[in-house]
Amino acid sequence: MMGHTAFILASYGASFVVLAGLIGWIFMDQRIQRQALQELESRGVRRRSETKADSAS
């Protein structure tokens, strides 16, 4: 069992690094998408879902 300890710890470490990288990527992409959406809304572009909700009222 002791011979496999290094492999197991390295596997857990690699998994942790990959998962942390994916989570970081998701948060960075979320920030970029929100900025793009704010830019579009500031130029007057609106969401299609807003027009359906407005016409139903």
PESULWO-V928039 format. One record per helix or strand. SS is the DSSP state (hx for helix, st for strand). FROM is the first residue (numbers start at 1). LEN is the number of residues. Records with the same first field share a line. If there is no record, write none. Layout:
SS->FROM-LEN  FROM-LEN
This chain:
hx->2-41  48-9
